[in-house]
Amino acid sequence: MATSSGYFEYIKEQLSGTEDISFRKMMGEYIIYYRGRIVGGLYDDRFLVKPVKAASEMMPEAELQEPYEGARKMLLVDNVDDREFLRELITAMYEELPEPKKKAKKGR
């Protein structure tokens, strides 16, 4: 099951107050970026984020779930109705997120 367009639109709206948020559709799911770094994604109508310390501290009861079979587990964000919480969560995670990998130049 892929993430529904309705769920995507809802989360997109909930995150609209956070600057520098972007989404990339990939195989029916959505990767979420904040200031160019991957925060998490939408998988089967679930909002999952990387299990960095800041996220774990803000959501101590959060379940760890696989985004898809065989993937590293991520934290389930179940408080998707609170825009301010989502903004605080994503901005708190930023410093712990890895820098984007540089793409190798082709043809050399």
TORFIVO-563796 format. One line per field, with one value per atom (N, C-alpha, C): x, y, z; chain; residue in one letter; atom name. Coordinates in pm, whole numbers, plus 32768, in hexadecimal, padded with zeros to 4 digits. Layout:
N
x = [X	...]
y = [Y	...]
z = [Z	...]
mol = [A	...]
type = [a	...]
atom = [CA	...]
This chain:
108
x = [8054	8000	8058	803D	8087	803E	8083	8045	7FDC	7F68	7EFA	7F16	7EDF	7EF2	7EB1	7E43	7E02	7E5B	7E9E	7EF7	7F6F	7FA6	8016	7FEE	7F7B	7F4E	7F39	7F04	7EEE	7F73	7FD4	8057	809C	8092	80CE	8094	8012	7FD1	7FFE	8008	8033	80C1	8115	81A0	81B6	814B	8158	818F	8183	81B8	824D	8289	8318	8363	83BD	8408	8466	8484	84E6	84C1	843F	8410	83F9	8423	8406	83EA	83AB	8382	83B2	83D2	83F7	83AC	835D	8311	836F	8365	83BB	836F	834F	830C	828A	823A	81BA	81C2	8239	824C	828D	82A3	82DB	834C	83BE	842E	841D	8434	8425	84AF	84CA	8549	8532	8590	8591	8619	861B	8698	86FB	86C6	8719	873E	8719	873A	86BD	86CD	865B	8635	85B6	857E	853B	84F5	84A8	8455	83DB	8387	82FC	82AD	8225	8225	81FE	8200	817C	812F	80B0	8059	804C	7FFC	802D	80B0	80F0	815E	816C	81D6	8244	82B6	8326	839E	83E7	845F	84D7	854D	85C8	85D0	8601	8605	867E	868C	86F9	86D3	8735	8721	86B1	86B1	864B	85BE	85AC	8527	8500	855E	8542	851D	8560	8543	84BA	8496	8415	83A0	83BD	8354	8382	8390	83C7	8373	82F4	829B	828B	82CF	82BC	82EA	829D	82C0	832A	8383	83E0	839E	8397	8359	83AF	83A7	83EB	8398	83D6	838C	835E	83B1	8393	83E9	83C7	840A	84A1	84EC	857D	85C2	8577	85B2	85D0	8626	8642	85C3	85AF	8538	853F	84CB	84BD	8451	844C	83E9	8365	82F8	8273	8246	8223	81ED	8156	811E	808D	8044	808E	8054	8053	801D	8022	7FBF	7F63	7F00	7F33	7FA6	7FDE	804E	802C	808D	8108	80F3	8164	81C2	818D	81E0	8232	81F3	823B	82AC	8292	82FA	836E	834F	83B7	8406	83C1	8403	8468	843D	8493	8509	84F2	8561	85C2	858F	85E8	8641	860F	865A	86CB	86C2	8719	87AE	87E2	8873	88A5	884E	8876	8868	882C	8816	8893	88B3	892B	891D	898E	8994	8972	8935	891A	899E	899B	8A12	8A27	8AA5	8AC8	8AB9	8A7E	8A70	8AF1	8B1B	8B95	8B7B	8BE0	8BD4	8BE3	8B90	8B93	8BF5	8C2A	8C78	8D0A	8D3E	8DCB	8E1B]
y = [7F89	8000	807C	80D9	8157	81C1	822D	829D	82DE	82F6	8333	83C7	83FA	8488	84DF	84B0	84FB	850A	849E	84A4	84FE	84F0	8546	85D8	85FA	8686	86B9	8664	868B	86AA	8651	8667	86DF	86ED	8760	87E2	87E6	885B	8870	8805	8810	8847	882A	8858	88DB	8913	898A	8A03	8A08	8A78	8A6C	89FC	89E6	8A07	8A67	8A90	8A21	8A22	89C6	8933	8914	8889	8866	87F1	87C3	872D	86FE	8672	863B	85BB	8578	84F4	84E5	8469	83FC	8386	8317	8295	8253	81D1	81D3	8239	8241	8278	8296	82CF	8358	839D	8424	8432	8465	8485	8518	8536	85BF	85F8	866E	86B2	8734	8754	87D4	8811	8884	88CA	886D	881A	87C1	873C	8726	86A9	8654	85D1	8576	856A	858E	8585	84FE	84D2	8457	844B	8416	8406	83D7	83CC	8397	830E	82AB	8220	81DF	81B2	816F	81C0	8241	829E	82A5	829B	82B0	8317	8372	83D5	839E	837B	8343	83A1	83B0	8403	83B1	83E2	839F	839F	8333	8328	836F	83EF	843C	8460	8488	84A2	8508	8576	85DE	85A8	8557	851D	84BC	846A	8409	844F	84BE	8509	854E	857E	85C3	8561	84E4	847E	83FF	8402	838E	830F	831C	82A7	8277	82B9	829A	820D	81CB	8145	814D	80EB	80DC	807F	80AA	805B	805E	7FF2	7FED	803B	8094	80D8	8074	8010	7FA2	7F2D	7EB9	7E3F	7E47	7E2B	7E28	7EAE	7F19	7F9E	7FB5	8015	803B	8076	8058	8088	811F	815C	81EC	8203	827C	829E	82C8	8291	82B5	8336	8398	8416	8407	83FF	83ED	846F	84D9	855A	85B6	8585	85D0	8644	864B	86B6	8737	8732	87A6	87E4	884D	888F	88C1	88FF	8937	88C8	885A	87E8	87B7	87A8	8778	87D8	885A	88BC	88B0	88A7	889B	881A	87AD	872C	8733	8763	8766	87C4	8839	8896	8862	881D	87E5	8776	872D	86BD	86EA	8760	878B	8773	87A0	8795	8706	86A7	861A	85CF	860E	85CB	85D3	8568	856B	85CB	8603	8659	8605	8643	85F7	85C8	8551	851B	8565	857F	85C1	855C	8587	852F	852F	84B9	84AD	84E5	8528	855C	84EB	84EC	8483	84A6	8440	8451	8477	8465	8488	8414]
z = [8000	8000	8000	7FAB	7FA4	7FF6	8010	8058	7FFF	8037	7FEA	7FD0	7F64	7F45	7FB0	7FEC	8057	80D1	80F9	816D	814E	80D7	80AE	80B5	807D	807D	810C	8164	81EF	8234	8227	8266	8229	81A8	8163	819C	81B0	81EA	827A	82C8	8353	835E	82FC	82FE	82B3	827B	8226	8271	82F5	8342	8360	833D	8354	82D3	82DC	8264	8237	81B7	817B	8185	8184	817F	80ED	80C4	803E	8041	7FD8	7FCE	7F49	7F48	7ECB	7EC5	7E5D	7E4D	7E1C	7E5C	7E36	7E4A	7DDF	7DE0	7E33	7E23	7E68	7EF4	7F22	7FA8	7F99	8007	8002	8066	8037	808D	80B5	8134	8166	8185	814E	8161	81AF	8207	824B	8235	81F4	81D3	818E	8135	80E4	8123	81A0	81E5	81F5	81EA	81F7	828A	82A5	832D	8340	82D9	82E0	8263	8275	8200	8224	81BC	81C7	8187	81D5	81A8	81D0	8170	818C	81EC	81CF	8221	82B2	82C2	8344	8332	8391	8392	83EC	83B1	83FA	83F0	845F	845F	848E	846B	8494	852D	8567	85FA	8639	861D	8659	86E9	8738	87C7	87DE	8795	87AA	8795	872E	8713	8780	87AC	8817	8899	88B5	892F	8928	88B2	88A4	889C	8876	886A	88B1	8935	897D	8971	8953	8948	88B7	8859	87CB	87AA	8755	8727	86B9	86B8	8649	85E4	8567	84FE	8480	8434	83B2	834C	8301	8297	822B	8212	81B6	81E2	81B6	81E2	81CA	8234	822A	8241	8251	8266	82F9	8315	839F	83DC	845A	849D	84B6	84B2	84C7	8530	8566	85CC	858B	85BE	858F	85D2	8581	85B5	85B8	8630	8637	8659	8673	8695	861A	85AB	852E	8528	8588	8587	85C7	8609	864E	85F9	85AF	8555	859E	8612	865D	868C	86B9	86E1	866A	85F6	857F	855A	8560	8540	85A3	8623	868A	8679	865A	8647	85D5	8565	84EF	8502	853B	8550	85B9	8620	8687	864F	85ED	85B3	8557	8520	84B2	84CB	853C	8555	8558	8577	8580	84FD	849B	841A	83C4	837D	8329	82B4	828D	8216	819C	8136	80BC	807D	8043	8000	7F7D	7F5F	7EE1	7E70	7E02	7D8F	7D40	7D15	7CC6	7C39	7C02	7B7B	7B17	7AB2	7A4D	79DD	799E	7925	793A	79AD	79C1	79EF]
mol = [A	A	A	A	A	A	A	A	A	A	A	A	A	A	A	A	A	A	A	A	A	A	A	A	A	A	A	A	A	A	A	A	A	A	A	A	A	A	A	A	A	A	A	A	A	A	A	A	A	A	A	A	A	A	A	A	A	A	A	A	A	A	A	A	A	A	A	A	A	A	A	A	A	A	A	A	A	A	A	A	A	A	A	A	A	A	A	A	A	A	A	A	A	A	A	A	A	A	A	A	A	A	A	A	A	A	A	A	A	A	A	A	A	A	A	A	A	A	A	A	A	A	A	A	A	A	A	A	A	A	A	A	A	A	A	A	A	A	A	A	A	A	A	A	A	A	A	A	A	A	A	A	A	A	A	A	A	A	A	A	A	A	A	A	A	A	A	A	A	A	A	A	A	A	A	A	A	A	A	A	A	A	A	A	A	A	A	A	A	A	A	A	A	A	A	A	A	A	A	A	A	A	A	A	A	A	A	A	A	A	A	A	A	A	A	A	A	A	A	A	A	A	A	A	A	A	A	A	A	A	A	A	A	A	A	A	A	A	A	A	A	A	A	A	A	A	A	A	A	A	A	A	A	A	A	A	A	A	A	A	A	A	A	A	A	A	A	A	A	A	A	A	A	A	A	A	A	A	A	A	A	A	A	A	A	A	A	A	A	A	A	A	A	A	A	A	A	A	A	A	A	A	A	A	A	A	A	A	A	A	A	A	A	A	A	A	A	A	A	A	A	A	A	A]
type = [m	m	m	a	a	a	t	t	t	s	s	s	s	s	s	g	g	g	y	y	y	f	f	f	e	e	e	y	y	y	i	i	i	k	k	k	e	e	e	q	q	q	l	l	l	s	s	s	g	g	g	t	t	t	e	e	e	d	d	d	i	i	i	s	s	s	f	f	f	r	r	r	k	k	k	m	m	m	m	m	m	g	g	g	e	e	e	y	y	y	i	i	i	i	i	i	y	y	y	y	y	y	r	r	r	g	g	g	r	r	r	i	i	i	v	v	v	g	g	g	g	g	g	l	l	l	y	y	y	d	d	d	d	d	d	r	r	r	f	f	f	l	l	l	v	v	v	k	k	k	p	p	p	v	v	v	k	k	k	a	a	a	a	a	a	s	s	s	e	e	e	m	m	m	m	m	m	p	p	p	e	e	e	a	a	a	e	e	e	l	l	l	q	q	q	e	e	e	p	p	p	y	y	y	e	e	e	g	g	g	a	a	a	r	r	r	k	k	k	m	m	m	l	l	l	l	l	l	v	v	v	d	d	d	n	n	n	v	v	v	d	d	d	d	d	d	r	r	r	e	e	e	f	f	f	l	l	l	r	r	r	e	e	e	l	l	l	i	i	i	t	t	t	a	a	a	m	m	m	y	y	y	e	e	e	e	e	e	l	l	l	p	p	p	e	e	e	p	p	p	k	k	k	k	k	k	k	k	k	a	a	a	k	k	k	k	k	k	g	g	g	r	r	r]
atom = [N	CA	C	N	CA	C	N	CA	C	N	CA	C	N	CA	C	N	CA	C	N	CA	C	N	CA	C	N	CA	C	N	CA	C	N	CA	C	N	CA	C	N	CA	C	N	CA	C	N	CA	C	N	CA	C	N	CA	C	N	CA	C	N	CA	C	N	CA	C	N	CA	C	N	CA	C	N	CA	C	N	CA	C	N	CA	C	N	CA	C	N	CA	C	N	CA	C	N	CA	C	N	CA	C	N	CA	C	N	CA	C	N	CA	C	N	CA	C	N	CA	C	N	CA	C	N	CA	C	N	CA	C	N	CA	C	N	CA	C	N	CA	C	N	CA	C	N	CA	C	N	CA	C	N	CA	C	N	CA	C	N	CA	C	N	CA	C	N	CA	C	N	CA	C	N	CA	C	N	CA	C	N	CA	C	N	CA	C	N	CA	C	N	CA	C	N	CA	C	N	CA	C	N	CA	C	N	CA	C	N	CA	C	N	CA	C	N	CA	C	N	CA	C	N	CA	C	N	CA	C	N	CA	C	N	CA	C	N	CA	C	N	CA	C	N	CA	C	N	CA	C	N	CA	C	N	CA	C	N	CA	C	N	CA	C	N	CA	C	N	CA	C	N	CA	C	N	CA	C	N	CA	C	N	CA	C	N	CA	C	N	CA	C	N	CA	C	N	CA	C	N	CA	C	N	CA	C	N	CA	C	N	CA	C	N	CA	C	N	CA	C	N	CA	C	N	CA	C	N	CA	C	N	CA	C	N	CA	C	N	CA	C	N	CA	C	N	CA	C	N	CA	C	N	CA	C	N	CA	C	N	CA	C	N	CA	C	N	CA	C	N	CA	C	N	CA	C]
